[in-house]
Amino acid sequence: MIAGMSDAADGRNGTVPGIERRAGEEDASRPSPRERRIAAWRGAPRVLARPGFLAPLAERLALLEAAGGVYDLDEDSDLYGNGVVEALERRVAGLLGTEAAAFFPTGTMAQQVALRCWAGRTGDPAVALHPLSHPEVHERNAFSQVSGLRPVRITNEPRLPTAEEVRDFEEPFGALMLELPLRDAGFVLPTWEELTEVVDAAREREAVVHFDGARLWECTEHFGRTLAEIAGLADSVYVSFYKSLDAFGGAAVAGPASLVDEARAWRHRYGGNVFQQFPTALSALIGLERELPRLPEYVRHARVVAAALSEGLEAGGLPWFRVHPDVPYTHDFQVWLPYDAEVVAEVAIRGAEETGAMLFADHWDPKGPGLSCTEVYVRAAGLEWTAGDVRAAAEEFARRLVGS
């Protein structure tokens, strides 16, 4: 999901739960909290992000009006992965500095394929990963249930594993998977030095290193390195086209040509060699052209937004809150509040409906009795907010919440 934005579902498991309503026409006609939230977000003149996948279909299709600027539309359309899909693969390999890249319809498929290819080479199906990594939390145990892989959890701390943890892990593994950034821990990243030490520790154990780089595009500002330098640490990398780049969907696996060739064979076996994919491929090329150069600016402004949010929530009288990380590593971060999720969500929706400003457009997750968490995303729309604007809106939200 975009920068993880979870409006494909109000749950976090990648599925769309049914909307529970009581029987009767009156209840059936009443909009659900999710429907109200999306309507409030669409109607609010001021939001921090406007992810395309929440836009009306006509607006979404309008994205392709820019396709002629990124690809020759007089070329033949794609069939089973050639044409514009191959052009996208070449572009990704060039950006990441790898020998090759293969397009996949989903990241779930892409990572299973990449890691089962490595398991065949290493002879070890064990994949060391974080328990909060996306395959463990959001993919219904696909690694083990579908691909014969055996996930082993290398640390329970809410951060990426350290070199010492990798070096001293008590059982062998063939691959180390690192999610950059680790979304469910708060979009957190290690330092560049920590990352290189972790990679070296894995290599000391003769394990390959795979980056779950769904949001790798956002990491250059924090690391102070190019995409190619970051990807160059790993043996293979997965990237998403819709989480940061606002494409219609799609993903890619990048790495050595021999691995990518085998990944294409497994893509076919997994049912991922789709007849035509030109709308998604074109939208990805547009995202690389339009959004990718702007991501560092979004990251820098997210830090301004996070600091101003903290100031405003405190001024509004909240007894406790947490903006995490204090200084965001990417243009996404979490906000934790000491209220039930339903209460916070109602205040956020009603405030947007009444003021036209919506700070919290995402779903609020219950994290325990009287505790909830949401994700905040800063994109182009958020650049219009000054620190003073954010402080004022956060203070207004906090006062409404305290008085609710």
C-alpha positions as CSV (number, residue, x, y, z in Angstrom):
1,M,0.0,0.0,0.0
2,I,1.2,3.5,-0.6
3,A,3.6,4.5,1.7
4,G,1.6,1.9,3.4
5,M,-1.6,3.8,3.3
6,S,-4.1,1.2,4.3
7,D,-7.3,2.3,2.6
8,A,-7.4,-0.9,0.5
9,A,-8.6,-2.2,3.8
10,D,-9.2,-0.9,7.3
11,G,-7.4,-3.9,8.5
12,R,-3.6,-4.4,8.1
13,N,-3.5,-7.8,6.5
14,G,-4.0,-6.8,2.9
15,T,-7.6,-8.0,2.7
16,V,-10.9,-6.1,2.6
17,P,-13.0,-7.0,5.6
18,G,-16.8,-6.9,5.2
19,I,-18.5,-3.8,6.5
20,E,-20.5,-4.8,9.5
21,R,-24.0,-3.3,9.6
22,R,-27.1,-4.1,11.5
23,A,-30.0,-5.4,9.5
24,G,-32.5,-2.8,8.2
25,E,-32.6,-0.3,5.4
26,E,-31.7,2.7,7.6
27,D,-28.5,1.2,8.8
28,A,-27.6,-0.2,5.4
29,S,-27.8,3.3,3.9
30,R,-25.6,4.9,6.5
31,P,-22.0,5.4,5.3
32,S,-19.4,3.3,7.2
33,P,-16.5,5.1,9.0
34,R,-14.2,4.2,6.2
35,E,-16.6,5.7,3.6
36,R,-17.0,8.9,5.7
37,R,-13.2,9.1,6.1
38,I,-12.5,8.8,2.4
39,A,-15.3,11.3,1.6
40,A,-13.9,13.8,4.1
41,W,-10.4,13.3,2.7
42,R,-11.6,13.9,-0.9
43,G,-13.6,16.9,0.1
44,A,-11.0,18.6,2.4
45,P,-9.1,21.4,0.6
46,R,-6.1,20.8,2.8
47,V,-4.5,17.4,3.3
48,L,-0.9,16.1,3.8
49,A,-1.1,13.7,0.9
50,R,-3.4,12.8,-2.0
51,P,-2.6,9.2,-2.9
52,G,-4.0,8.4,-6.4
53,F,-5.5,5.1,-5.5
54,L,-8.1,6.8,-3.3
55,A,-9.1,9.2,-6.1
56,P,-12.2,8.7,-8.3
57,L,-11.6,6.4,-11.3
58,A,-11.9,9.2,-13.9
59,E,-9.1,11.1,-12.1
60,R,-7.0,7.9,-11.8
61,L,-7.3,7.2,-15.5
62,A,-6.2,10.8,-16.3
63,L,-2.7,9.9,-15.1
64,L,-2.1,8.2,-18.4
65,E,-2.5,11.5,-20.2
66,A,1.2,12.0,-19.4
67,A,2.2,8.6,-20.9
68,G,3.4,10.1,-24.2
69,G,6.1,11.9,-22.3
70,V,7.7,8.7,-20.9
71,Y,7.2,6.3,-23.8
72,D,6.7,6.3,-27.6
73,L,3.0,5.5,-27.9
74,D,3.4,4.6,-31.5
75,E,5.2,1.5,-30.5
76,D,3.3,-1.8,-30.4
77,S,1.6,-2.6,-27.1
78,D,3.1,-5.2,-24.8
79,L,2.4,-8.9,-24.9
80,Y,3.5,-11.1,-22.0
81,G,6.1,-8.7,-20.7
82,N,7.8,-7.2,-23.8
83,G,7.5,-3.6,-25.1
84,V,6.8,-1.0,-22.4
85,V,7.3,-3.6,-19.7
86,E,10.8,-4.3,-20.8
87,A,11.5,-0.6,-21.0
88,L,10.4,-0.2,-17.4
89,E,12.6,-3.1,-16.4
90,R,15.6,-1.5,-18.1
91,R,14.9,1.8,-16.3
92,V,14.7,0.1,-12.9
93,A,17.9,-1.8,-13.5
94,G,19.6,1.4,-14.5
95,L,18.4,3.3,-11.4
96,L,19.4,0.5,-9.0
97,G,22.7,-0.3,-10.8
98,T,21.9,-4.0,-11.3
99,E,22.4,-6.2,-14.3
100,A,18.7,-6.8,-14.8
101,A,15.2,-6.4,-13.4
102,A,11.9,-8.3,-13.9
103,F,8.5,-6.8,-13.6
104,F,5.9,-8.5,-11.3
105,P,2.2,-7.8,-10.8
106,T,2.6,-7.9,-7.0
107,G,5.3,-7.6,-4.4
108,T,4.1,-10.7,-2.6
109,M,4.8,-12.7,-5.7
110,A,8.1,-10.9,-6.4
111,Q,9.7,-11.6,-3.1
112,Q,8.6,-15.2,-2.9
113,V,10.2,-15.8,-6.3
114,A,13.4,-14.0,-5.5
115,L,13.9,-15.8,-2.3
116,R,13.0,-19.3,-3.6
117,C,15.5,-18.7,-6.4
118,W,18.2,-18.0,-3.8
119,A,17.1,-21.0,-1.7
120,G,17.7,-23.2,-4.8
121,R,21.2,-21.7,-5.0
122,T,22.2,-21.9,-1.3
123,G,20.4,-25.1,-0.6
124,D,18.8,-23.5,2.5
125,P,15.2,-22.5,2.6
126,A,15.5,-20.5,5.8
127,V,15.0,-16.8,5.5
128,A,16.1,-14.6,8.4
129,L,13.8,-11.6,8.8
130,H,12.1,-9.3,11.3
131,P,8.8,-10.4,12.8
132,L,7.3,-7.1,11.7
133,S,8.4,-7.5,8.1
134,H,5.7,-7.3,5.5
135,P,5.7,-11.0,4.6
136,E,5.2,-12.0,8.2
137,V,2.4,-9.5,9.0
138,H,0.5,-8.9,5.8
139,E,0.9,-11.9,3.4
140,R,-0.8,-14.8,5.2
141,N,2.3,-16.8,5.6
142,A,2.9,-17.0,1.9
143,F,6.6,-17.8,2.3
144,S,5.9,-21.1,4.0
145,Q,2.5,-21.9,2.6
146,V,3.2,-21.3,-1.0
147,S,7.0,-21.2,-1.7
148,G,8.5,-23.8,0.7
149,L,10.5,-21.1,2.5
150,R,11.1,-21.2,6.3
151,P,11.1,-17.8,7.9
152,V,13.2,-17.4,11.1
153,R,12.8,-14.3,13.2
154,I,16.1,-12.7,14.0
155,T,15.1,-10.1,16.6
156,N,12.0,-8.8,18.4
157,E,13.3,-5.3,18.8
158,P,11.3,-2.6,16.9
159,R,14.2,-1.9,14.6
160,L,16.3,-3.6,11.9
161,P,18.6,-6.3,13.3
162,T,22.1,-5.4,14.3
163,A,25.3,-7.0,13.0
164,E,25.8,-8.7,16.3
165,E,22.4,-10.3,16.2
166,V,23.0,-11.5,12.6
167,R,26.4,-12.8,13.5
168,D,25.3,-14.6,16.7
169,F,22.0,-16.0,15.5
170,E,21.7,-19.5,16.8
171,E,20.6,-21.3,13.6
172,P,21.7,-21.3,9.9
173,F,19.9,-19.4,7.2
174,G,20.4,-19.1,3.5
175,A,19.1,-15.5,3.1
176,L,18.8,-12.4,5.2
177,M,15.9,-10.2,4.2
178,L,15.9,-6.6,5.3
179,E,12.9,-4.4,4.9
180,L,14.0,-0.8,4.2
181,P,12.3,1.0,5.8
182,L,10.7,-1.3,8.3
183,R,7.1,0.0,8.0
184,D,5.3,-1.6,10.9
185,A,8.0,-0.5,13.4
186,G,7.4,3.1,12.3
187,F,9.2,3.3,8.9
188,V,12.5,3.0,10.7
189,L,16.0,2.7,9.1
190,P,19.5,2.0,10.4
191,T,22.4,4.3,9.8
192,W,24.5,3.6,6.7
193,E,27.3,2.2,8.8
194,E,24.9,-0.1,10.7
195,L,23.4,-1.3,7.4
196,T,26.8,-2.1,5.9
197,E,27.9,-3.9,9.1
198,V,24.7,-6.1,9.0
199,V,25.3,-7.0,5.3
200,D,28.9,-7.9,6.1
201,A,27.8,-10.0,9.1
202,A,25.4,-12.0,6.8
203,R,28.2,-12.5,4.2
204,E,30.4,-13.8,7.0
205,R,27.8,-16.5,7.4
206,E,27.8,-17.1,3.6
207,A,24.1,-16.0,3.4
208,V,22.8,-13.9,0.6
209,V,21.2,-10.5,1.4
210,H,17.8,-9.5,-0.1
211,F,16.3,-6.0,0.4
212,D,12.6,-5.7,0.7
213,G,12.8,-2.2,-0.8
214,A,9.1,-1.6,-1.3
215,R,9.9,2.0,-0.2
216,L,13.6,2.0,-1.1
217,W,12.9,5.0,-3.3
218,E,12.4,7.1,-0.1
219,C,15.7,6.1,1.6
220,T,18.2,8.2,-0.3
221,E,17.7,11.3,1.8
222,H,18.4,9.5,5.1
223,F,21.3,7.4,3.9
224,G,22.9,10.2,1.8
225,R,23.5,7.7,-0.9
226,T,22.2,7.0,-4.4
227,L,19.7,4.3,-5.1
228,A,22.5,2.3,-6.9
229,E,24.7,2.6,-3.8
230,I,22.0,1.4,-1.5
231,A,20.9,-1.5,-3.8
232,G,24.6,-2.4,-4.4
233,L,24.9,-3.7,-0.8
234,A,22.4,-6.5,-1.5
235,D,22.4,-9.5,-3.7
236,S,18.8,-8.7,-4.9
237,V,16.3,-6.0,-4.3
238,Y,12.5,-5.8,-4.6
239,V,10.9,-2.4,-5.3
240,S,7.2,-1.4,-5.5
241,F,5.8,1.1,-8.0
242,Y,2.7,2.2,-6.2
243,K,3.8,2.8,-2.6
244,S,6.0,5.8,-3.2
245,L,5.6,6.4,-6.9
246,D,1.7,6.4,-7.1
247,A,1.6,4.0,-10.0
248,F,-1.4,1.7,-10.6
249,G,0.4,-1.2,-9.0
250,G,3.3,-3.5,-9.9
251,A,6.7,-4.4,-8.5
252,A,10.2,-5.5,-9.7
253,V,13.0,-7.8,-8.6
254,A,16.4,-6.5,-9.5
255,G,19.8,-8.3,-9.3
256,P,22.2,-10.5,-11.3
257,A,21.0,-11.4,-14.8
258,S,21.1,-15.1,-14.0
259,L,18.8,-14.6,-11.0
260,V,16.4,-12.4,-12.9
261,D,16.2,-14.9,-15.8
262,E,15.2,-17.6,-13.4
263,A,12.8,-15.2,-11.6
264,R,11.0,-14.7,-15.0
265,A,10.5,-18.5,-15.3
266,W,9.0,-18.6,-11.8
267,R,6.9,-15.6,-12.5
268,H,5.3,-17.6,-15.3
269,R,4.7,-20.6,-13.0
270,Y,3.1,-18.3,-10.4
271,G,0.7,-16.9,-12.9
272,G,2.4,-13.5,-13.1
273,N,3.2,-13.4,-16.8
274,V,0.1,-11.3,-17.6
275,F,-1.0,-10.9,-21.2
276,Q,-0.9,-7.1,-21.2
277,Q,0.3,-4.7,-18.5
278,F,0.8,-1.5,-20.3
279,P,-1.4,0.7,-18.1
280,T,0.5,-0.3,-15.0
281,A,3.9,-0.1,-16.7
282,L,3.2,3.3,-18.1
283,S,2.0,4.6,-14.7
284,A,5.2,3.3,-13.2
285,L,7.3,5.1,-15.8
286,I,5.3,8.3,-15.0
287,G,5.9,7.8,-11.3
288,L,9.7,7.4,-11.9
289,E,9.6,10.6,-14.0
290,R,7.4,12.7,-11.8
291,E,7.5,11.5,-8.2
292,L,10.9,9.9,-7.7
293,P,12.8,13.3,-8.0
294,R,10.5,14.8,-5.4
295,L,10.8,12.2,-2.7
296,P,13.8,13.8,-0.9
297,E,11.8,17.0,-0.7
298,Y,8.8,15.1,0.8
299,V,11.2,13.5,3.4
300,R,12.6,16.9,4.5
301,H,9.1,18.4,4.8
302,A,7.9,15.3,6.7
303,R,10.4,16.2,9.4
304,V,8.9,19.7,9.6
305,V,5.4,18.3,9.8
306,A,6.3,15.8,12.5
307,A,7.9,18.5,14.7
308,A,5.0,20.8,14.3
309,L,2.5,18.1,15.0
310,S,4.2,17.4,18.3
311,E,4.1,21.1,19.3
312,G,0.4,21.4,18.3
313,L,-0.7,18.2,20.1
314,E,1.0,19.3,23.3
315,A,-0.4,22.8,23.0
316,G,-3.9,21.3,22.6
317,G,-3.7,19.7,26.0
318,L,-3.2,16.0,25.2
319,P,-2.0,14.2,28.3
320,W,0.3,11.9,26.3
321,F,1.1,11.2,22.6
322,R,3.9,9.9,20.6
323,V,5.1,11.0,17.1
324,H,7.4,8.1,16.0
325,P,10.1,8.5,14.9
326,D,10.7,11.9,16.4
327,V,12.6,12.8,13.3
328,P,11.2,10.7,10.4
329,Y,13.6,8.6,8.3
330,T,11.2,8.8,5.2
331,H,8.1,10.8,4.4
332,D,6.0,8.5,6.5
333,F,5.7,8.2,10.3
334,Q,3.3,7.1,13.1
335,V,1.2,9.0,15.6
336,W,0.2,7.2,18.8
337,L,-2.6,8.5,21.0
338,P,-4.1,7.4,24.4
339,Y,-7.7,7.0,23.1
340,D,-9.8,4.2,21.6
341,A,-9.4,4.0,17.8
342,E,-13.1,4.7,17.2
343,V,-13.0,7.9,19.3
344,V,-9.9,9.3,17.5
345,A,-11.3,8.4,14.1
346,E,-14.6,10.1,14.7
347,V,-12.8,13.3,15.9
348,A,-10.5,13.2,12.8
349,I,-13.4,12.8,10.4
350,R,-15.6,15.3,12.0
351,G,-12.8,17.9,12.2
352,A,-12.1,17.5,8.5
353,E,-15.8,17.8,7.6
354,E,-16.1,21.0,9.6
355,T,-12.7,22.7,9.1
356,G,-11.6,21.5,5.6
357,A,-8.2,20.5,7.0
358,M,-7.4,16.8,7.5
359,L,-4.1,15.9,9.3
360,F,-5.0,12.2,9.8
361,A,-6.5,10.6,6.7
362,D,-5.5,7.0,7.4
363,H,-7.1,4.3,9.4
364,W,-6.6,4.3,13.2
365,D,-5.4,0.9,14.5
366,P,-6.4,-0.2,18.0
367,K,-3.2,-1.1,19.9
368,G,-4.7,-2.0,23.2
369,P,-7.3,-0.6,25.7
370,G,-7.4,3.1,25.2
371,L,-4.5,3.2,22.7
372,S,-4.5,3.7,19.0
373,C,-2.0,4.4,16.2
374,T,-2.2,5.8,12.7
375,E,0.3,6.5,9.9
376,V,0.9,9.9,8.5
377,Y,2.1,10.4,4.9
378,V,3.5,13.6,3.5
379,R,3.4,14.1,-0.3
380,A,3.1,17.0,-2.7
381,A,-0.1,18.3,-1.1
382,G,1.7,18.5,2.3
383,L,4.3,20.9,0.9
384,E,1.6,23.6,1.0
385,W,1.4,23.4,4.8
386,T,3.8,25.6,6.8
387,A,4.9,24.5,10.3
388,G,2.5,27.1,11.7
389,D,-0.4,25.6,9.7
390,V,0.4,22.1,11.0
391,R,0.7,23.4,14.6
392,A,-2.6,25.2,14.4
393,A,-4.4,22.2,12.9
394,A,-2.9,19.8,15.4
395,E,-3.8,22.0,18.3
396,E,-7.4,22.2,17.1
397,F,-7.6,18.4,16.7
398,A,-6.2,17.9,20.2
399,R,-8.7,20.2,21.8
400,R,-11.5,18.5,20.0
401,L,-10.2,15.1,21.2
402,V,-9.7,16.1,24.8
403,G,-13.3,17.5,24.8
404,S,-14.8,14.5,23.1
